[in-house]
Amino acid sequence: QPRFKLKLDHVVYNAIQYQNLSSDIQLTSPEIITINDFYINYQKSETNLKGNLIVPRKDIAIKQPLHLNVQAKTKGPIAIFQDLFDIKLVDIRAGNFDFSGNVSGNIQEFNQLLNKARGILKLKNASFYYPNAGFDIDFDSLSVNIANSNIILDQVELEVGALHPFVLNGNIKNFTNILLDNQETKSSVFLNIKAPFVDG
């Protein structure tokens, strides 16, 4: 089974420049590339992937996409998503993210990979500005479950400054459509917020 190890300082993909790419991949079958390890930087963020890439056979009449299925760990400044996903709903001013979970889908459809992501997303020291209403959204820490474009809130504690933590329950369905301002698919938000008291 052929195996390749690669290190590159700079890579450009879909007009986006990445840095410090290193990979260890193996051809385990004519259609499957096993990703033993894949590491890359993008604007101070770090991403590590392990899994496989399915390459369609050429003799199949119907054209098939390159299908990625990996365990992903990624972290860095939240602001990288502003340009990466062309987010217009909010201005991302500060904060860091940490995601750990599974990502699968057509490798050439970035939004599909985002929509099918499943795992835990953590945000820290985040600051957003919502221009439609003219107000700031700031919080110290938030950890949520993500599954197929939905955010699941199950006794999630939201820490805001010196205030007593709020406990959130509910869900945000198709949150990527809200974030990316996609008008084709409807999204919905259901939240139940609890706190013993509100101080500050």
N, C-alpha and C positions, 0 to 999 in steps of 0.2 A: 504493500500500500504506500504510494508516494506521499511524502510529507514535506511541507515547506515552512520555513521560518523567515520572516520578513521584518525589516526595520526601515522606516522612512521618516525623514524630518518633516516633510510637507506633502499633503495630498489634497487635490481639488476634486470635489464630487458635486455635481449639480450646482456649479458656480460657488460652492462654499469651501473655504480653505480650512483644513484640519492639520493638527501638528502631532508629532511624536507617535506615529502609528507603529505598532508592533503586533505581529500575529504569528500563530502557530496553527496551521491548518493541515488536514489530512484527507486524501481522497479515499474514502472507505467503500465507495461503490461508484459505478458510472454516473449515478444521479445524485449522490450525497457527498457533500463536502462537510467534514466534521471540523468545527471550530473549537480546538482545544483551548485556545486563549486568543483574545483580540482586545487590544487596548488602544485608545485614541484620546487626544485632547482637542477641545474646541473652546476658544476664548476662556481659558482658566477653568473649564469643566473637565472632568475625567469620566470616561466610560469604559467598562470592561464587560465583554460578552463571552459566553460559552454556550455552544449548542450545535446547530447544523444549518446548512443551506442546501435546499433541494433544487437541483438544476434540471429543467424539463428535458425530456428526450426529444431529439430533432425529428424522429420518425412519426411523432404523434400529429395527427391532422390539425387538431385544435391547439392554437398557441397557448402555452401555459406560462405563468409568471415565475420568476425566481422567488421561492418561498423561504423566508427566514423564520427560524424557531430557536430562540435563545433565552438563557437566563441572563438578565442584565443588572448591572450595578452602575449607577451614574450619580455624580454629585457635582455641585459647583454653584455659581451665582445664578439666581433666578432670571436675571436680566438677559441671559443668552436667548431665552425663548421669545423675546420681543421681536427680534429680527428673524430668527429661525422659523417661527410660525406666522410672522407678519401679524402679530396681535395688535388690534386696534381698540378693543373694549376697555382696557386699562393701560396706564403707563406704569411699567415696573421700575421702581426707584431703588430698591435695595432688598437684600435678603439672600439666603442660600437654600438650596434644595438637596434632597437625598432620596433617590428612588432605588428600590430593590424589588425585582419581580420578573415576570415572563413577558416577552415581546414576540409576536408572531405576525406573519402576513407578507404581502408582496413588498419586496425590498425596494422597488421603484416607486411605491406609493407611500410617502412619508406619513400622510394623514391616516392611512389605514393601519400602519404600525402603531400610531398614537392611539387610535380608537380601540385597538385590540389588546392594549397593554393591561396586564393584571399584576398588582403588587401593592406595596406600601410606599406612599409618598410623604415625605416630611419636609416642612418648610420652617425656617428659623429666621427671626429678626426681619420679617418681611414688611415691605412698605409699597403700597400701590396707590395710584391716583385714578379716580373714576371721573373722567371729564364730563360725561353726560349729566352727572348730578353735582359735579364740582366739589367732591369731598375725598379725603384721604382714608385709606384702609390700612391700618397698621396692627401687627400682632407679633408676639415674641416667638410662639411655637405652635405648630399644628401638624398632626399626623393622621392621615386618612387612608382607607383602603380604596383602590381603584380597580374596577372590573368592567371591561368592555365598554369604555366611554362613560361609565357611571362612577360617581364618587359616593361611597357608602360611609355614612357617619353613624357610628355605634358607640355611644358614650365617649365621644371625642372631646377632650378638654382643649379649649381655646384660651391661651394666655395673652392678655392685653395689658402691657405695662405693669403697674402695681395693683391693678384691679383684681378682685377675686376671680378665679377662672370660671368661664362659662362652659357648660356641658351641652354638646350638640348631638342631636339624633336626627336621622332623616336620610335624604339622598338628593343628589343632583344628577338627573338623567341627561345623557348626551352633553356632558359639560364641555366637550371639545367644540361642539357647535356654538356654544355661548362664547367660548374663548376666541374662536377663530372667526366669529361673526358669520356663521354659515346659516343662511335663511332657508335652505332647502329642507332641513330636518328640524322638527320641533324639539325643544328642550323644556325641562321642568325642574322646579326647585321645591323641595319640601323640607322644612326645618322646624325642629322643636328645640328651643333654647331654655336651659334651666340654670339657675344660680341661687345659692342660699340667700344672697343679698348682693346688691350692686354698690360698691364703695368707690371712693376716689373723688 
